[in-house]
């Protein structure tokens, strides 16, 4: 594959697996991550470092990280909610930390039992820990509920930009925007990412879109057209949010890669191998619903990655 124009960050092994009731056996997780890597995925959020009593699906986080960091060229990322989680993740050997900071005051209290300002303090503490232990490790803040919240409804755009700027001031390398509950529309995505990029420049981070109301790909395209070049996605659309009733999960990696490749945007990911990576996912979570239009329909006749021939 040629060099990629864009980074697809696969979040299924973390965001997806912690959103389902079943726990995928560790061996199946490792096979799934290996298959994603073989397909050309070069950044994977493999785990979250939280107490096993809260998320038994993530009890093997350190073991999963230790395996993933042996895969060549792969950036291994983990979600951490606080300094304790960050220390465990750094000790396991992750390359990148991501921290969720909710733009919705109500969601922040429900999700992490902290105010938004307290979460900025956690970002600062993690940034200081990173400087002490592993200054080469990257730290990103994901501004969740950036486009709306099931609890409080509207989330003012000024507050989203304010919070993203605070996180970067506190030491995050970048801040991205997450449509945690699937409220976003393309016009809103354009507007908010334009403001974020004006505020943060090259520290404006990833777009994390959900497909709750069928607008995931449209919102990704809107973000791409505003200059966003990193996108979170989940194989099979696995994932969701416990505070978003009816959420069907994240943008489907297979559909996002197909859309971009059909447009001539190089992702560095082999679509056939990517779709084959569904097999270890399904084997590890028997009976769990997976989504995706491209895997069901197949690739169009004459489709070649990087070139779309009408036949």
Secondary structure, DSSP 8 states (H G I E B T S, - for coil): ----SSEEEE-IIIIIGGGSSS---HHHHHHHHHHHHHTT--EEEEEEE--TTT-GGGTTHHHHHHHHTTSTT-EEEEEESSHHHHHHHHHHT-SEEEEEEESSHHHHHHHHSS-HHHHHHHHHHHHHHHHHH-TTSEEEEEEETTT-BTTTB---HHHHHHHHHHHHHTT-SEEEEE-TTS---HHHHHHHHHHHHHHHGGGEEEEE-B-TTS-HHHHHHHHHHTT--EEEEBGGG----TTSTT---B-BHHHHHHHHHHTT---S--HHHHHHTHHHHHHHTTT-----HHHHH---TTEETTEE---
